[in-house]
Amino acid sequence: MKGVYIVGASGSIGTQTLDVIRENSHLFKVIGLSLGRDLAKAKEIIEEFKPEIICLREKKEIELSYKPIIVYGDSGLIEIAKYKKLKEEIFVNALVGISGLLPTVYAIKAKKDLALANKETLVVAGDLIKQLIKENNVLLTPIDSEHSAILECIYGENKNDIKRLIITASGGSFRDKKREELIGVTKKDALNHPNWSMGAKITIDSATMMNKGFEVIEAHYLFDMPYEKIDTILHKESIVHSMVEYNDGVIKAAIGSADMHTPIAYALKFPMHEHITNKNLNLIGLNLHFEELSKKRFPCLEYAYMAAKKGGVYLAVLNAANEAAVKLFLDEKIEFLDIEKIIYDEITNDSYKDIEYNLDNVIDISYKIINKIIERYGK
């Protein structure tokens, strides 16, 4: 029996993780959960899984049939990360945003294996996280479908045989629109993803293609691959989740239905492939198409490579600018194309270049940039 902690348990990835655990109750026991502001939904999840420790966003009364430990807010997330019960434990980070970084750090220090959906952890602090993982001898498995697919393709292979990683992209909500057609698009339009059902922020990141830029950065850290050997390609069907090309020209592809239960289960059970309830892919009549993913059409992808080339705190700058800009767009304070402008202005700002790259600084600069941008544009 492996103990499981899920932060962000009431979100899209969190609830699908609970689906996987529900089907594998003989393998996993939920020890800790963090939940959102919907107390009715939180109570339903808590009463079903009965975790020992719970984190709620706000200090509000919640009547339960038993007495767990209840903690609150960002400090409560750290308490869950530090809590220890069983010999084998896995920490599922399904939070969105920079708030997911510190819980990852403390979970690693508590020697929990890590199943990671929080992109910001590696984007903002990849080098620091890798060092902590090495020091504490824990396993990191990705939950993102793209990185899960790459892991499927390279497991058991010789890293020196890999020519490049190929990350596929659906193209997001506006993939069929030209640049000039993006003027005035609405929040409702942007949240209408053609293939996936995801949370609001990641859906907007998919529309700008910043999501794919983040995935390139994550792949760099997850698989120790230089950026020049990581490519992206447009694949509207979202059937091929990623590919790996080898030196002999052979390309391995991981294909499957657009269902996040599969990569979640693989992350929890790695390297096993066991049956779970999901959408089986019918190969008959299947048509797959691949196109160039243009950085000119999707400049946020180019900005991710720019920040990665600068390195250091500029990856935190990239993420913070994006996080603030997406929030402003979702709050209908700015236009869709303003997201790109805000990000570009920050990553080309030379005032950050002399800031030392360490955990305290990347967290500090992240919140300062987020607050600065929201104050500037959010009135």
C-alpha positions in Angstrom: 0.0 0.0 0.0 1.4 3.4 -1.0 0.3 6.6 0.7 -0.9 9.4 -1.6 -1.0 13.2 -1.0 -2.8 15.3 -3.6 -2.6 19.1 -3.6 -5.1 20.7 -5.9 -7.4 17.7 -5.4 -10.6 19.4 -6.5 -9.3 20.6 -9.8 -9.3 18.8 -13.2 -6.1 16.8 -12.6 -6.9 16.2 -8.9 -10.3 14.8 -9.5 -9.0 12.5 -12.3 -6.3 11.3 -9.9 -8.9 10.4 -7.4 -10.7 8.4 -10.1 -7.5 6.4 -10.6 -7.1 5.9 -6.9 -10.8 4.9 -6.6 -10.1 2.1 -9.1 -6.9 1.0 -7.4 -7.8 1.2 -3.7 -5.8 -2.0 -3.1 -2.7 -0.1 -4.1 -3.2 3.4 -2.8 -4.4 5.1 0.3 -5.1 8.8 0.4 -3.3 10.4 3.4 -3.5 14.1 2.6 -5.5 16.4 0.3 -5.7 20.1 -0.4 -9.0 21.4 -1.7 -10.5 24.6 -3.2 -13.1 27.0 -1.9 -16.1 24.9 -2.8 -16.8 23.4 0.6 -19.7 21.2 -0.6 -17.4 19.5 -3.2 -14.6 19.4 -0.6 -16.8 17.7 1.9 -17.9 15.1 -0.6 -14.3 14.2 -1.5 -13.2 14.2 2.1 -16.0 11.9 3.3 -15.2 9.4 0.5 -11.5 9.1 1.0 -11.1 10.2 4.7 -7.6 11.6 4.6 -5.7 12.2 7.8 -4.7 15.8 6.9 -6.7 18.3 4.9 -5.8 21.8 3.6 -8.5 24.3 2.9 -8.0 27.6 1.1 -9.8 29.6 3.8 -10.6 29.2 7.5 -14.3 28.1 7.3 -16.2 25.6 9.3 -16.7 22.2 7.7 -18.7 19.5 9.4 -17.3 16.0 8.9 -18.1 12.6 10.2 -14.6 12.2 11.7 -11.8 14.5 12.9 -8.9 14.9 10.5 -6.1 17.4 10.9 -7.2 20.6 9.1 -4.7 23.2 8.0 -5.2 26.3 5.8 -3.8 28.3 2.9 -0.3 28.2 1.5 1.3 27.3 4.9 -1.2 24.4 5.0 0.1 23.1 1.7 3.6 22.9 3.2 2.2 21.0 6.2 0.7 18.4 3.9 4.0 18.1 2.0 5.9 17.5 5.2 3.4 15.1 6.7 4.6 11.5 6.9 2.7 8.3 7.5 3.7 5.3 5.4 7.1 4.0 4.2 6.2 4.5 0.5 4.5 7.7 -0.4 3.8 9.8 -3.5 3.0 13.5 -3.7 0.7 14.5 -6.5 1.2 18.2 -7.3 -1.9 19.3 -9.3 -1.7 23.0 -8.3 -1.7 25.7 -10.8 0.8 28.6 -10.6 3.8 29.5 -8.5 2.0 28.5 -5.3 2.9 24.9 -6.3 6.7 25.4 -6.0 7.2 25.3 -2.2 5.0 22.3 -1.6 7.1 20.4 -4.2 10.3 21.4 -2.3 9.0 20.2 1.0 7.6 17.0 -0.4 11.0 16.1 -1.8 12.7 16.9 1.5 10.1 14.6 3.2 11.4 11.9 0.7 8.1 11.5 -1.0 8.1 10.4 -4.7 6.7 13.1 -6.9 4.0 12.9 -9.6 4.1 16.4 -11.2 1.4 18.3 -13.0 2.4 21.7 -11.7 4.4 23.2 -14.6 5.8 26.1 -12.6 7.9 23.8 -10.4 10.3 22.9 -13.2 9.9 26.1 -15.3 10.8 28.4 -12.4 13.3 26.2 -10.5 14.3 23.3 -12.6 17.9 23.2 -11.6 17.1 23.6 -7.9 14.5 20.9 -8.0 16.8 18.4 -9.8 19.4 18.9 -7.2 16.9 18.3 -4.4 15.7 15.1 -6.1 19.3 13.9 -6.3 20.0 14.7 -2.7 16.9 13.0 -1.4 16.9 10.0 -3.8 13.2 10.3 -4.8 11.5 9.5 -8.1 9.9 12.2 -10.3 7.3 11.1 -12.8 5.4 13.6 -15.1 1.7 13.8 -15.4 1.4 15.9 -18.5 0.4 13.8 -21.4 3.3 15.0 -23.5 6.0 14.2 -21.0 4.3 11.0 -20.1 4.4 10.0 -23.7 8.1 10.9 -24.0 8.8 8.8 -20.9 6.9 5.9 -22.5 9.1 6.2 -25.6 12.5 6.5 -23.9 12.1 4.1 -21.0 14.7 1.4 -21.3 16.5 3.1 -24.2 20.0 4.6 -24.3 19.9 8.3 -23.9 22.9 8.7 -26.3 20.8 7.1 -29.0 18.2 9.9 -28.9 18.4 12.5 -31.7 15.5 14.7 -30.5 12.3 14.9 -28.6 9.2 16.0 -30.5 6.4 17.5 -28.4 3.0 17.7 -30.1 0.6 20.5 -29.8 -3.1 20.6 -30.5 -2.9 24.3 -31.4 -5.4 25.4 -28.8 -8.7 27.3 -29.1 -7.5 29.6 -31.9 -5.4 27.3 -34.0 -7.4 28.0 -37.1 -7.4 31.7 -36.8 -4.8 34.1 -38.3 -3.1 36.7 -36.2 -5.3 39.5 -37.3 -8.4 37.4 -36.3 -7.3 37.3 -32.7 -8.1 41.0 -32.1 -11.0 41.2 -29.8 -11.5 37.4 -29.1 -13.3 36.8 -25.9 -12.6 34.8 -22.8 -15.4 32.4 -23.7 -13.8 31.8 -27.1 -10.4 31.2 -25.6 -11.8 28.6 -23.1 -13.4 26.5 -25.8 -10.6 24.0 -26.3 -11.4 21.6 -29.2 -9.8 18.5 -27.7 -9.2 18.6 -24.0 -11.2 19.5 -20.9 -8.8 21.4 -18.7 -8.7 24.1 -16.1 -9.0 27.8 -17.2 -5.4 28.8 -16.9 -3.9 25.9 -18.8 -6.6 26.3 -21.5 -5.5 29.9 -22.1 -1.9 28.9 -22.0 -2.8 26.4 -24.7 -4.4 29.1 -26.8 -1.3 31.3 -26.6 1.0 28.3 -26.9 2.9 29.3 -23.7 1.8 25.9 -22.5 4.0 24.3 -25.1 6.9 26.6 -24.3 6.6 25.5 -20.7 6.6 21.9 -21.8 9.8 22.4 -23.7 11.5 23.8 -20.6 10.1 20.9 -18.5 11.3 18.4 -21.0 14.8 19.9 -20.8 14.9 19.2 -17.0 12.9 15.9 -17.0 15.0 14.2 -19.6 18.3 16.0 -19.4 18.0 17.1 -23.0 19.5 20.3 -24.5 17.0 22.8 -25.9 18.3 22.4 -29.4 17.2 18.8 -29.3 13.6 19.5 -28.3 11.2 20.4 -31.1 7.4 21.1 -31.2 5.0 20.2 -33.9 1.3 20.9 -34.6 -0.9 17.9 -34.4 -4.6 18.9 -34.2 -6.0 15.4 -33.4 -4.2 15.1 -30.0 -3.8 11.4 -30.7 0.0 11.3 -30.8 1.0 12.8 -27.5 4.7 13.1 -28.2 7.5 11.4 -30.2 11.1 10.5 -29.8 13.5 10.4 -32.8 16.6 8.2 -32.6 19.9 8.5 -34.4 19.0 5.8 -36.9 16.0 7.8 -38.1 13.4 5.6 -36.2 10.7 7.7 -34.5 8.8 6.2 -31.6 5.3 7.7 -30.9 3.0 7.3 -28.0 -0.6 7.4 -29.2 -3.9 7.2 -27.3 -7.2 8.9 -26.7 -7.3 12.4 -25.2 -7.8 11.2 -21.7 -5.7 12.3 -18.7 -6.5 9.2 -16.6 -3.9 7.3 -18.6 -0.8 9.5 -17.9 -2.0 10.0 -14.3 -2.1 6.2 -13.8 1.3 5.8 -15.5 2.8 8.4 -13.1 1.4 6.7 -10.1 2.2 3.1 -11.1 5.4 3.7 -13.2 6.7 1.7 -15.0 3.6 -0.5 -15.0 0.8 -0.4 -17.5 -2.4 -1.6 -15.8 -6.0 -1.4 -16.9 -8.0 1.6 -15.9 -11.3 2.9 -17.2 -10.5 5.1 -20.2 -11.3 5.7 -23.8 -9.9 2.9 -26.0 -8.5 4.2 -29.2 -9.9 2.8 -32.4 -7.2 2.6 -35.0 -9.5 1.9 -37.9 -10.0 4.9 -40.1 -7.6 6.9 -38.0 -6.1 9.9 -39.8 -3.1 11.8 -38.3 -1.8 15.1 -39.5 1.3 17.1 -38.6 2.2 20.7 -39.4 4.9 23.2 -38.5 4.2 25.0 -35.3 5.1 28.5 -36.2 6.8 30.7 -33.6 5.7 33.7 -35.7 2.0 32.7 -35.3 2.6 31.8 -31.7 5.2 34.2 -30.3 4.8 32.9 -26.7 6.6 29.8 -27.8 9.5 31.8 -29.0 9.5 33.8 -25.7 9.9 30.6 -23.8 13.0 29.7 -25.8 14.3 33.2 -25.3 13.9 33.0 -21.5 15.4 29.5 -21.4 18.5 30.8 -23.3 18.9 33.6 -20.8 18.4 31.1 -17.9 18.6 31.9 -14.2 15.8 34.0 -12.9 14.5 34.8 -16.4 12.5 31.6 -16.3 10.8 32.8 -13.1 10.2 36.1 -14.9 8.7 34.3 -17.9 6.3 32.4 -15.7 5.3 35.3 -13.5 4.5 37.6 -16.4 2.4 34.8 -18.0 0.6 34.0 -14.7 -0.3 37.6 -14.2 -1.3 38.3 -17.8 -3.5 35.2 -18.0 -5.3 36.2 -14.7 -5.9 39.6 -16.1 -7.4 38.2 -19.3 -9.6 35.7 -17.4 -10.7 38.7 -15.2 -11.5 40.5 -18.5 -9.1 43.4 -17.7 -6.9 43.0 -20.9 -7.3 41.7 -24.4 -6.0 38.3 -25.5 -3.1 39.7 -27.5 -2.0 41.8 -24.5 -0.8 38.6 -22.9 2.1 38.4 -25.4 3.0 42.0 -25.0 3.2 41.8 -21.2 5.4 38.7 -21.3 7.8 40.2 -23.9 8.2 43.4 -21.9 9.3 41.5 -18.9 11.7 38.9 -20.4 13.5 41.7 -22.3 13.9 43.7 -19.1 17.6 43.8 -18.3 17.0 44.8 -14.7 16.6 41.2 -13.7 20.0 40.0 -15.1 22.1 40.4 -11.9 19.6 38.7 -9.5 21.2 35.5 -8.1 19.4 32.3 -9.0 18.3 30.7 -5.8 15.0 29.5 -4.3 14.3 32.6 -2.2 14.9 34.9 -5.1 12.8 33.1 -7.7 9.9 33.0 -5.3 10.4 36.7 -4.4 10.7 37.9 -7.9 7.7 35.8 -9.0 5.3 37.4 -6.6 6.8 40.9 -7.1 6.3 40.7 -10.9 2.8 39.2 -10.6 1.7 41.9 -8.2 3.3 44.7 -10.3 1.6 43.6 -13.5 -1.8 43.1 -11.9 -1.6 46.5 -10.2 -0.6 48.1 -13.5 -3.3 46.6 -15.7 -6.0 45.5 -13.3 -7.6 48.8 -12.5 
